Amino acid sequence: MPRVSRSRVIDAPPARVWEVVSDPHHLPRWWPRTVRVEDVRSDAGRPVHWTTVLGTESGTRVRADFRLVDERPPAGLAWAQEVAGTPFERILRSAEVGIGIEPDGEASRVTVSSAERLRGLSRLGSPMMRAAARRRLDEALENLDRALAGGAV
């Protein structure tokens, strides 16, 4: 199972980081390839399910459904992709992203992790999936840093 974690110190207090990473509406600002977020469903005021529209290199749009699986304000959260019955099911058994936020002086140490269980022959591509996940997580942290640099959420 390809598991990857990447960390970065971001010059923003944990509460500001939490405001951005805990709200799916902010994903287009920082999560790679996210064009927009649709159909955000809430429970007790917290987003628990949403659809992310991802842009591919060829310019097509792909929808992916996610659900919140863990939340520990303001220390972190995790979401899982719903793969059953989707085109992703041919490659993935499961995919989950976790985000941890720790104070680091006046800043925050943000750790983003990805765990993907591959299906069938796709398991042979595990090293490539890990490399792609590293690039995606590094880009997410870079984008998050940039999104928070302006001061406004």
Secondary structure as a PSIPRED ss2 file (coil, helix, strand):
# PSIPRED VFORMAT (PSIPRED V4.0)

   1 M C   1.000  0.000  0.000
   2 P C   1.000  0.000  0.000
   3 R E   0.000  0.000  1.000
   4 V E   0.000  0.000  1.000
   5 S E   0.000  0.000  1.000
   6 R E   0.000  0.000  1.000
   7 S E   0.000  0.000  1.000
   8 R E   0.000  0.000  1.000
   9 V E   0.000  0.000  1.000
  10 I E   0.000  0.000  1.000
  11 D C   1.000  0.000  0.000
  12 A C   1.000  0.000  0.000
  13 P C   1.000  0.000  0.000
  14 P H   0.000  1.000  0.000
  15 A H   0.000  1.000  0.000
  16 R H   0.000  1.000  0.000
  17 V H   0.000  1.000  0.000
  18 W H   0.000  1.000  0.000
  19 E H   0.000  1.000  0.000
  20 V H   0.000  1.000  0.000
  21 V H   0.000  1.000  0.000
  22 S C   1.000  0.000  0.000
  23 D C   1.000  0.000  0.000
  24 P H   0.000  1.000  0.000
  25 H H   0.000  1.000  0.000
  26 H H   0.000  1.000  0.000
  27 L H   0.000  1.000  0.000
  28 P H   0.000  1.000  0.000
  29 R H   0.000  1.000  0.000
  30 W H   0.000  1.000  0.000
  31 W C   1.000  0.000  0.000
  32 P C   1.000  0.000  0.000
  33 R C   1.000  0.000  0.000
  34 T E   0.000  0.000  1.000
  35 V E   0.000  0.000  1.000
  36 R E   0.000  0.000  1.000
  37 V E   0.000  0.000  1.000
  38 E E   0.000  0.000  1.000
  39 D E   0.000  0.000  1.000
  40 V E   0.000  0.000  1.000
  41 R E   0.000  0.000  1.000
  42 S E   0.000  0.000  1.000
  43 D E   0.000  0.000  1.000
  44 A C   1.000  0.000  0.000
  45 G C   1.000  0.000  0.000
  46 R E   0.000  0.000  1.000
  47 P E   0.000  0.000  1.000
  48 V E   0.000  0.000  1.000
  49 H E   0.000  0.000  1.000
  50 W E   0.000  0.000  1.000
  51 T E   0.000  0.000  1.000
  52 T E   0.000  0.000  1.000
  53 V E   0.000  0.000  1.000
  54 L E   0.000  0.000  1.000
  55 G E   0.000  0.000  1.000
  56 T C   1.000  0.000  0.000
  57 E C   1.000  0.000  0.000
  58 S C   1.000  0.000  0.000
  59 G C   1.000  0.000  0.000
  60 T C   1.000  0.000  0.000
  61 R E   0.000  0.000  1.000
  62 V E   0.000  0.000  1.000
  63 R E   0.000  0.000  1.000
  64 A E   0.000  0.000  1.000
  65 D E   0.000  0.000  1.000
  66 F E   0.000  0.000  1.000
  67 R E   0.000  0.000  1.000
  68 L E   0.000  0.000  1.000
  69 V E   0.000  0.000  1.000
  70 D E   0.000  0.000  1.000
  71 E E   0.000  0.000  1.000
  72 R E   0.000  0.000  1.000
  73 P C   1.000  0.000  0.000
  74 P C   1.000  0.000  0.000
  75 A C   1.000  0.000  0.000
  76 G E   0.000  0.000  1.000
  77 L E   0.000  0.000  1.000
  78 A E   0.000  0.000  1.000
  79 W E   0.000  0.000  1.000
  80 A E   0.000  0.000  1.000
  81 Q E   0.000  0.000  1.000
  82 E C   1.000  0.000  0.000
  83 V C   1.000  0.000  0.000
  84 A C   1.000  0.000  0.000
  85 G C   1.000  0.000  0.000
  86 T C   1.000  0.000  0.000
  87 P H   0.000  1.000  0.000
  88 F H   0.000  1.000  0.000
  89 E H   0.000  1.000  0.000
  90 R H   0.000  1.000  0.000
  91 I C   1.000  0.000  0.000
  92 L E   0.000  0.000  1.000
  93 R E   0.000  0.000  1.000
  94 S E   0.000  0.000  1.000
  95 A E   0.000  0.000  1.000
  96 E E   0.000  0.000  1.000
  97 V E   0.000  0.000  1.000
  98 G E   0.000  0.000  1.000
  99 I E   0.000  0.000  1.000
 100 G E   0.000  0.000  1.000
 101 I E   0.000  0.000  1.000
 102 E E   0.000  0.000  1.000
 103 P E   0.000  0.000  1.000
 104 D E   0.000  0.000  1.000
 105 G C   1.000  0.000  0.000
 106 E C   1.000  0.000  0.000
 107 A E   0.000  0.000  1.000
 108 S E   0.000  0.000  1.000
 109 R E   0.000  0.000  1.000
 110 V E   0.000  0.000  1.000
 111 T E   0.000  0.000  1.000
 112 V E   0.000  0.000  1.000
 113 S E   0.000  0.000  1.000
 114 S E   0.000  0.000  1.000
 115 A E   0.000  0.000  1.000
 116 E E   0.000  0.000  1.000
 117 R E   0.000  0.000  1.000
 118 L E   0.000  0.000  1.000
 119 R C   1.000  0.000  0.000
 120 G H   0.000  1.000  0.000
 121 L H   0.000  1.000  0.000
 122 S H   0.000  1.000  0.000
 123 R H   0.000  1.000  0.000
 124 L H   0.000  1.000  0.000
 125 G H   0.000  1.000  0.000
 126 S H   0.000  1.000  0.000
 127 P H   0.000  1.000  0.000
 128 M H   0.000  1.000  0.000
 129 M H   0.000  1.000  0.000
 130 R H   0.000  1.000  0.000
 131 A H   0.000  1.000  0.000
 132 A H   0.000  1.000  0.000
 133 A H   0.000  1.000  0.000
 134 R H   0.000  1.000  0.000
 135 R H   0.000  1.000  0.000
 136 R H   0.000  1.000  0.000
 137 L H   0.000  1.000  0.000
 138 D H   0.000  1.000  0.000
 139 E H   0.000  1.000  0.000
 140 A H   0.000  1.000  0.000
 141 L H   0.000  1.000  0.000
 142 E H   0.000  1.000  0.000
 143 N H   0.000  1.000  0.000
 144 L H   0.000  1.000  0.000
 145 D H   0.000  1.000  0.000
 146 R H   0.000  1.000  0.000
 147 A H   0.000  1.000  0.000
 148 L H   0.000  1.000  0.000
 149 A H   0.000  1.000  0.000
 150 G C   1.000  0.000  0.000
 151 G C   1.000  0.000  0.000
 152 A C   1.000  0.000  0.000
 153 V C   1.000  0.000  0.000
